[in-house]
């Protein structure tokens, strides 16, 4: 790739993919297609962000931007360093219930209100008892700001940069293992990708890069080693012997030295170079070119494979097939619609039961089978009484989570017939707790809202609290 702006005519074999992403302070792009098992690099380009923007850069690289580009598939990379990644485990349930179960766990851990956050998930492991799920979460405003820059380009996909790095390692570097820890060292940060069962499992970023190492070798090396050990422990690995560690490299001394520092402290680290066997280009292809464009090459390679699954954090925020501007997903609106449908269902079921009870009564009072009628009528009345006396959990949950309860994180909810309802959780300070109590006192059906205890946590500023309250007739003893 001596001439990085060289261009060859497209062959009519496979879709041509253009991938664009921000890499440090530059926008980089590659035009790629797959031909006879090889990934063919048609064109590459880079430009400083200070001199261009996403729209201008894409137009210059592709040559034109149309609404219906059937011949070119555009994908955009999202810098996922500001996102949160972690694992959760859930019990094995039916597929249709899995999303709701995951959502319940994830939303309870959000550092911000639900409506300000977005998340996506992917199953990592599954056995007969539990499912391990990878979670990616981000502030919704942060994603919306990014969409404001790129949505006019109408990309077919937006892919996380971490996933692209994992793909690049698997396809275009000299060593490949089913399980490994992959390090991509940049100028000011290092991305750490955990690959398990040949797929991205967990990720994090360190604010350590080659520039830091060149300025302070000893201090940076010590911090690098400590951070890497912490990451291994957080990922569930006690020693490096359990997991090979690979550092993506272009052969520069600074990357080799950083890897050696980790080796000297006991970590089993290997630097690996790009391989050219799966790539072709109009001119001679250099390993340094593959390394320089490794991010966008990984993005394009993912997009070429139609069956390739990725964590779609932009689901609900961006629809590539939608002609109008993207509609922002609102959990409040969706929750309102869902709640309305549930209420409608409750009313329909209730009045259906009442109507059925009256119809049965009319039919059997004029029938000879009065003995059977009395039994059926008694059963229907019992069902009706139980339904009326059952607590409306949706109503209670609505009271606990609606506006006015900011700063409150609920941990437990306990109810039993004839006893006060008990809730427990955490709150930022006394003022939030008293406001929460006052807010509950205004809710219809709730009474005697009492703070049982409020104790400051041993570490941090949060308060642990519990509150009890009566709910309609449910908490009355009979």
Secondary structure per residue as TSV (DSSP state, phi and psi in degrees):
chain	resnum	aa	ss	phi	psi
A	1	X	-	360.0	54.4
A	2	X	-	-65.2	-40.3
A	3	X	S	-101.7	101.5
A	4	X	T	-72.2	-13.7
A	5	X	T	-105.7	13.0
A	6	X	-	-66.7	152.6
A	7	X	-	-141.7	135.3
A	8	X	-	-122.8	157.0
A	9	X	-	-67.1	145.1
A	10	X	-	-75.5	138.4
A	11	X	-	-89.6	147.5
A	12	X	S	-87.1	65.0
A	13	X	S	-121.7	-60.1
A	14	X	S	-129.4	158.2
A	15	X	-	-58.6	142.2
A	16	X	E	-88.9	131.4
A	17	X	E	-111.6	132.9
A	18	X	E	-110.4	125.9
A	19	X	E	-118.2	131.3
A	20	X	E	-128.3	137.8
A	21	X	E	-154.8	157.2
A	22	X	E	-87.6	129.5
A	23	X	E	-129.7	108.1
A	24	X	T	57.7	-121.4
A	25	X	T	-102.2	21.3
A	26	X	E	-125.4	154.0
A	27	X	E	-97.8	131.5
A	28	X	E	-124.7	150.2
A	29	X	E	-143.5	150.3
A	30	X	E	-139.3	144.4
A	31	X	E	-110.9	120.9
A	32	X	E	-134.8	147.5
A	33	X	E	-148.2	161.0
A	34	X	E	-106.2	128.8
A	35	X	E	-140.4	114.8
A	36	X	T	55.6	42.1
A	37	X	T	84.3	-9.2
A	38	X	E	-104.2	144.3
A	39	X	E	-86.7	119.3
A	40	X	E	-100.2	115.7
A	41	X	E	-82.8	112.8
A	42	X	E	-87.7	-37.1
A	43	X	E	-162.5	143.9
A	44	X	E	-136.0	157.6
A	45	X	E	-163.4	149.8
A	46	X	E	-142.4	154.2
A	47	X	E	-156.5	143.5
A	48	X	E	-67.0	137.8
A	49	X	G	-62.6	-25.4
A	50	X	G	-68.3	-15.8
A	51	X	G	-110.6	-2.3
A	52	X	-	-153.7	-176.3
A	53	X	-	-142.3	177.4
A	54	X	H	-60.5	-46.2
A	55	X	H	-64.3	-49.5
A	56	X	H	-64.0	-44.0
A	57	X	H	-62.1	-44.0
A	58	X	H	-64.6	-42.8
A	59	X	H	-63.1	-41.4
A	60	X	H	-67.1	-37.4
A	61	X	H	-75.3	-46.9
A	62	X	H	-79.0	-30.7
A	63	X	S	104.6	-28.3
A	64	X	-	-166.2	158.8
A	65	X	-	-127.4	115.9
A	66	X	-	-119.5	160.2
A	67	X	S	-69.8	-31.2
A	68	X	-	-121.1	74.5
A	69	X	-	-91.8	85.5
A	70	X	S	-73.4	-25.0
A	71	X	S	-87.5	-15.0
A	72	X	E	-129.9	127.7
A	73	X	E	-103.6	117.9
A	74	X	E	-99.2	129.2
A	75	X	E	-125.3	146.7
A	76	X	E	-118.0	140.1
A	77	X	E	-96.3	136.1
A	78	X	E	-107.4	125.3
A	79	X	-	-68.8	106.6
A	80	X	G	-93.5	18.5
A	81	X	G	-66.6	-26.5
A	82	X	G	-89.8	7.3
A	83	X	S	-94.2	164.7
A	84	X	E	-106.8	130.3
A	85	X	E	-124.6	135.8
A	86	X	E	-162.3	172.8
A	87	X	E	-111.6	147.8
A	88	X	E	-132.6	159.0
A	89	X	E	-119.6	139.1
A	90	X	E	-131.7	154.2
A	91	X	E	-68.7	158.1
A	92	X	-	-70.5	122.3
A	93	X	-	-133.2	174.8
A	94	X	-	-65.1	150.2
A	95	X	H	-55.6	-38.6
A	96	X	H	-70.8	-14.8
A	97	X	H	-101.7	-9.5
A	98	X	H	-65.0	-45.1
A	99	X	H	-60.9	-43.3
A	100	X	H	-64.5	-38.7
A	101	X	H	-66.6	-42.6
A	102	X	H	-65.6	-44.2
A	103	X	H	-59.9	-39.1
A	104	X	H	-61.7	-43.6
A	105	X	H	-69.0	-44.8
A	106	X	H	-66.7	-45.7
A	107	X	H	-65.8	-26.7
A	108	X	H	-69.0	-20.8
A	109	X	H	-98.5	-4.1
A	110	X	-	-59.8	135.3
A	111	X	S	-77.2	-13.3
A	112	X	S	-125.5	166.9
A	113	X	-	-55.4	150.0
A	114	X	G	-54.6	-40.8
A	115	X	G	-68.1	-12.2
A	116	X	G	-97.8	0.0
A	117	X	E	-120.9	154.6
A	118	X	E	-133.2	148.9
A	119	X	E	-151.4	161.7
A	120	X	E	-141.2	158.3
A	121	X	E	-139.8	160.7
A	122	X	E	-151.0	135.0
A	123	X	E	-71.9	129.4
A	124	X	E	-99.5	-49.1
A	125	X	E	-141.4	154.5
A	126	X	E	-150.6	130.6
A	127	X	-	-129.1	-165.1
A	128	X	S	-75.8	-11.7
A	129	X	S	-108.4	-41.0
A	130	X	E	-147.9	164.3
A	131	X	E	-121.4	129.3
A	132	X	E	-95.4	126.2
A	133	X	E	-122.1	131.5
A	134	X	E	-88.2	131.0
A	135	X	E	-114.7	133.7
A	136	X	E	-120.6	125.1
A	137	X	E	-132.6	151.4
A	138	X	E	-156.5	159.7
A	139	X	E	-67.3	133.0
A	140	X	H	-63.8	-37.0
A	141	X	H	-60.7	-38.7
A	142	X	H	-62.4	-41.5
A	143	X	H	-69.1	-39.9
A	144	X	H	-64.9	-37.7
A	145	X	H	-63.5	-39.1
A	146	X	H	-66.3	-42.0
A	147	X	H	-62.0	-32.5
A	148	X	H	-61.2	-28.6
A	149	X	H	-84.3	-31.8
A	150	X	H	-117.1	-15.4
A	151	X	G	-64.6	-28.1
A	152	X	G	-63.9	-21.4
A	153	X	G	-78.0	-12.8
A	154	X	-	53.6	54.5
A	155	X	-	-64.2	145.2
A	156	X	S	-70.0	-29.8
A	157	X	E	-148.4	151.1
A	158	X	E	-120.3	119.6
A	159	X	E	-117.5	141.0
A	160	X	E	-68.3	139.8
A	161	X	H	-62.1	-35.3
A	162	X	H	-58.4	-42.5
A	163	X	H	-64.8	-36.2
A	164	X	H	-66.9	-38.9
A	165	X	H	-64.7	-42.1
A	166	X	H	-62.5	-39.1
A	167	X	H	-66.4	-42.6
A	168	X	H	-59.9	-44.5
A	169	X	H	-59.6	-45.0
A	170	X	H	-66.7	-36.6
A	171	X	H	-94.9	-35.3
A	172	X	H	-125.7	13.4
A	173	X	B	-118.5	164.3
A	174	X	S	-74.0	-19.5
A	175	X	-	-126.9	136.0
A	176	X	-	-137.0	127.4
A	177	X	-	-126.0	156.5
A	178	X	S	-68.6	-36.8
A	179	X	S	-123.4	129.5
A	180	X	E	-166.7	161.8
A	181	X	E	-108.1	120.7
A	182	X	E	-110.5	126.9
A	183	X	E	-110.2	128.8
A	184	X	E	-116.3	103.8
A	185	X	E	-91.3	121.5
A	186	X	-	-104.9	-166.5
A	187	X	S	-67.8	-42.4
A	188	X	S	-124.6	0.3
A	189	X	-	-153.9	161.8
A	190	X	E	-125.8	122.8
A	191	X	E	-90.5	130.6
A	192	X	E	-115.1	115.6
A	193	X	E	-114.5	123.6
A	194	X	E	-93.1	120.7
A	195	X	E	-110.0	121.8
A	196	X	E	-128.6	137.3
A	197	X	T	53.3	37.9
A	198	X	T	67.9	22.8
A	199	X	E	-143.7	154.2
A	200	X	E	-62.8	126.5
A	201	X	E	-112.7	-41.9
A	202	X	E	-155.0	155.6
A	203	X	E	-148.2	157.7
A	204	X	E	-160.4	169.9
A	205	X	E	-129.8	143.5
A	206	X	E	-110.2	142.5
A	207	X	S	-86.0	51.0
A	208	X	-	-130.9	129.5
A	209	X	-	-141.6	-173.5
A	210	X	H	-63.5	-36.7
A	211	X	H	-63.0	-39.7
A	212	X	H	-63.5	-41.1
A	213	X	H	-66.0	-40.4
A	214	X	H	-66.7	-29.7
A	215	X	H	-80.3	-35.7
A	216	X	-	-148.7	87.8
A	217	X	H	-62.9	-50.3
A	218	X	H	-64.6	-49.4
A	219	X	H	-64.4	-42.8
A	220	X	H	-67.2	-39.6
A	221	X	H	-62.0	-42.9
A	222	X	H	-65.1	-44.3
A	223	X	H	-66.6	-38.7
A	224	X	H	-60.3	-45.6
A	225	X	H	-63.9	-46.0
A	226	X	H	-63.0	-43.8
A	227	X	H	-64.2	-39.8
A	228	X	H	-65.3	-39.0
A	229	X	H	-64.5	-40.1
A	230	X	H	-64.2	-40.4
A	231	X	H	-63.4	-44.3
A	232	X	H	-58.3	-41.5
A	233	X	H	-66.9	-41.9
A	234	X	H	-64.1	-32.2
A	235	X	T	-82.0	-2.7
A	236	X	T	94.3	19.6
A	237	X	-	-119.9	122.6
A	238	X	S	-78.5	-37.8
A	239	X	S	-132.3	155.9
A	240	X	G	-68.5	-17.6
A	241	X	G	-64.3	-21.9
A	242	X	G	-75.7	-19.8
A	243	X	S	-147.4	124.6
A	244	X	-	-70.3	143.1
A	245	X	E	-115.2	123.9
A	246	X	E	-119.6	134.7
A	247	X	E	-109.2	121.0
A	248	X	E	-68.9	132.8
A	249	X	E	-142.4	154.8
A	250	X	-	-110.7	11.9
A	251	X	S	94.2	-0.9
A	252	X	-	-67.8	147.1
A	253	X	H	-61.9	-37.9
A	254	X	H	-64.5	-38.8
A	255	X	H	-69.5	-41.8
A	256	X	H	-62.3	-38.6
A	257	X	H	-66.7	-41.0
A	258	X	H	-63.2	-40.5
A	259	X	H	-65.7	-39.6
A	260	X	H	-63.9	-35.9
A	261	X	H	-60.6	-39.0
A	262	X	H	-69.5	-36.8
A	263	X	H	-63.4	-40.8
A	264	X	H	-62.9	-26.1
A	265	X	T	-96.0	9.0
A	266	X	T	108.5	-11.1
A	267	X	-	-78.5	139.9
A	268	X	-	-89.5	87.7
A	269	X	E	-113.4	137.6
A	270	X	E	-128.6	130.8
A	271	X	E	-85.2	138.8
A	272	X	E	-129.3	142.5
A	273	X	E	-101.8	156.4
A	274	X	B	-63.4	153.9
A	275	X	-	-117.5	146.2
A	276	X	-	-98.1	0.0
A	277	X	T	-63.1	-29.5
A	278	X	T	-99.5	2.4
A	279	X	E	-122.0	145.8
A	280	X	E	-133.8	158.6
A	281	X	E	-154.0	162.3
A	282	X	S	-58.1	-40.2
A	283	X	S	-107.4	-165.7
A	284	X	-	-71.3	130.7
A	285	X	-	-93.2	133.4
A	286	X	-	-110.2	146.4
A	287	X	H	-62.9	-31.0
A	288	X	H	-65.7	-32.9
A	289	X	H	-68.4	-42.6
A	290	X	H	-61.5	-43.3
A	291	X	H	-64.3	-44.0
A	292	X	H	-61.4	-37.6
A	293	X	T	-106.8	25.6
A	294	X	H	-61.2	-36.6
A	295	X	H	-65.1	-52.5
A	296	X	H	-72.7	-29.2
A	297	X	H	-63.5	-42.1
A	298	X	H	-63.6	-40.6
A	299	X	H	-60.0	-48.0
A	300	X	H	-65.0	-40.1
A	301	X	H	-63.3	-37.4
A	302	X	H	-65.4	-41.5
A	303	X	H	-70.8	-28.3
A	304	X	H	-67.3	-34.0
A	305	X	-	-85.2	110.0
A	306	X	T	-64.3	-28.3
A	307	X	T	-87.4	1.4
A	308	X	-	-72.4	122.3
A	309	X	-	-92.5	142.6
A	310	X	-	-139.1	159.6
A	311	X	-	-78.0	112.7
A	312	X	-	-97.3	86.3
A	313	X	T	-70.1	-16.6
A	314	X	T	-93.6	5.2
A	315	X	T	-62.5	130.7
A	316	X	T	90.6	-19.5
A	317	X	T	-102.1	-29.9
A	318	X	-	-141.7	129.9
A	319	X	-	-123.1	109.4
A	320	X	T	-64.2	-21.8
A	321	X	T	-89.7	-5.8
A	322	X	-	-83.0	127.4
A	323	X	S	-73.6	-39.8
A	324	X	S	-77.9	174.8
A	325	X	-	-64.3	150.0
A	326	X	-	-59.7	136.5
A	327	X	-	-90.5	131.1
A	328	X	-	-80.0	132.6
A	329	X	-	-71.5	132.1
A	330	X	-	-119.7	111.3
A	331	X	H	-59.3	-31.9
A	332	X	H	-65.3	-42.7
A	333	X	H	-65.7	-47.1
A	334	X	H	-62.9	-42.3
A	335	X	H	-64.0	-37.3
A	336	X	H	-64.0	-43.0
A	337	X	H	-63.4	-45.1
A	338	X	H	-62.2	-42.3
A	339	X	H	-64.6	-40.1
A	340	X	H	-62.4	-41.1
A	341	X	H	-65.1	-39.3
A	342	X	H	-66.1	-44.0
A	343	X	H	-60.7	-42.7
A	344	X	H	-59.7	-42.6
A	345	X	H	-63.3	-41.1
A	346	X	H	-61.9	-45.2
A	347	X	H	-63.1	-43.6
A	348	X	H	-61.5	-46.2
A	349	X	H	-64.2	-40.6
A	350	X	H	-64.5	-52.0
A	351	X	H	-69.4	-27.6
A	352	X	H	-64.3	-42.5
A	353	X	H	-64.4	-41.1
A	354	X	H	-63.4	-45.3
A	355	X	H	-63.2	-40.2
A	356	X	H	-65.5	-36.4
A	357	X	H	-63.9	-44.2
A	358	X	H	-67.0	-39.8
A	359	X	H	-64.3	-42.3
A	360	X	H	-62.3	-42.0
A	361	X	H	-62.5	-44.0
A	362	X	H	-64.5	-41.3
A	363	X	H	-68.7	-47.4
A	364	X	H	-79.9	-23.0
A	365	X	H	-69.7	-22.7
A	366	X	T	-99.8	6.9
A	367	X	S	-106.3	165.7
A	368	X	S	-82.4	-16.4
A	369	X	-	-91.7	59.9
A	370	X	H	-70.6	-29.0
A	371	X	H	-64.5	-47.9
A	372	X	H	-64.9	-33.6
A	373	X	H	-61.9	-45.2
A	374	X	H	-62.4	-36.8
A	375	X	H	-65.3	-46.9
A	376	X	H	-62.8	-42.3
A	377	X	H	-63.2	-39.8
A	378	X	H	-64.6	-40.6
A	379	X	H	-62.6	-42.7
A	380	X	H	-64.7	-38.9
A	381	X	H	-66.9	-39.3
A	382	X	H	-62.1	-45.7
A	383	X	H	-59.4	-41.6
A	384	X	H	-65.5	-42.8
A	385	X	H	-64.4	-41.4
A	386	X	H	-63.8	-41.3
A	387	X	H	-64.8	-39.7
A	388	X	H	-68.6	-35.1
A	389	X	H	-84.8	-10.1
A	390	X	S	-73.1	138.4
A	391	X	-	-67.9	142.0
A	392	X	-	-85.6	91.1
A	393	X	H	-64.3	-34.8
A	394	X	H	-61.1	-40.7
A	395	X	H	-65.0	-44.5
A	396	X	H	-64.0	-46.1
A	397	X	H	-60.6	-36.2
A	398	X	H	-62.9	-42.4
A	399	X	H	-61.3	-36.9
A	400	X	H	-78.5	-22.5
A	401	X	H	-116.7	-4.0
A	402	X	S	-75.2	176.7
A	403	X	T	-55.8	146.3
A	404	X	T	104.0	-10.0
A	405	X	-	-111.6	27.8
A	406	X	T	-63.7	145.4
A	407	X	T	86.1	0.8
A	408	X	E	-110.7	128.6
A	409	X	E	-120.0	113.7
A	410	X	E	-86.0	137.8
A	411	X	E	-108.1	-43.8
A	412	X	E	-134.5	155.2
A	413	X	E	-143.5	120.4
A	414	X	E	-129.3	133.5
A	415	X	-	-142.8	145.8
A	416	X	-	-152.4	138.2
A	417	X	T	-54.1	129.9
A	418	X	T	87.0	0.8
A	419	X	S	-126.7	152.5
A	420	X	-	-61.4	148.1
A	421	X	E	-73.1	136.3
A	422	X	E	-119.1	130.3
A	423	X	E	-124.9	149.7
A	424	X	E	-140.9	153.8
A	425	X	E	-179.8	-154.8
A	426	X	E	-129.3	149.5
A	427	X	E	-144.7	152.6
A	428	X	S	-65.8	-40.4
A	429	X	S	-161.8	178.4
A	430	X	H	-60.8	-38.7
A	431	X	H	-60.7	-44.8
A	432	X	H	-61.9	-38.5
A	433	X	H	-65.5	-45.2
A	434	X	H	-66.2	-37.0
A	435	X	H	-65.0	-38.5
A	436	X	H	-62.0	-43.8
A	437	X	H	-63.3	-46.2
A	438	X	H	-60.9	-39.6
A	439	X	H	-63.4	-41.7
A	440	X	H	-66.8	-33.2
A	441	X	H	-65.7	-21.0
A	442	X	T	-86.1	-5.9
A	443	X	S	-85.2	136.2
A	444	X	T	-66.5	130.0
A	445	X	T	96.8	-16.9
A	446	X	E	-98.7	139.7
A	447	X	E	-150.1	165.4
A	448	X	E	49.5	51.8
A	449	X	E	-78.7	112.6
A	450	X	E	-124.4	135.8
A	451	X	E	-81.6	118.5
A	452	X	E	-79.9	-46.9
A	453	X	E	-156.4	157.0
A	454	X	E	-148.9	113.3
A	455	X	E	-130.9	133.0
A	456	X	E	-69.7	138.1
A	457	X	-	-67.0	150.3
A	458	X	S	-63.8	-35.2
A	459	X	S	-119.8	126.8
A	460	X	S	99.1	179.3
A	461	X	S	-102.9	-3.1
A	462	X	-	-72.1	154.6
A	463	X	E	-109.1	134.8
A	464	X	E	-88.7	134.8
A	465	X	E	-142.2	162.3
A	466	X	E	-139.5	144.3
A	467	X	E	-133.4	140.6
A	468	X	E	-120.2	152.1
A	469	X	E	-156.6	158.6
A	470	X	E	-92.5	146.6
A	471	X	E	-128.7	107.7
A	472	X	T	46.8	-134.1
A	473	X	T	-89.7	-6.0
A	474	X	T	-65.0	-36.7
A	475	X	T	-89.5	-0.2
A	476	X	S	-79.6	137.4
A	477	X	-	-80.7	141.3
A	478	X	-	-102.8	360.0
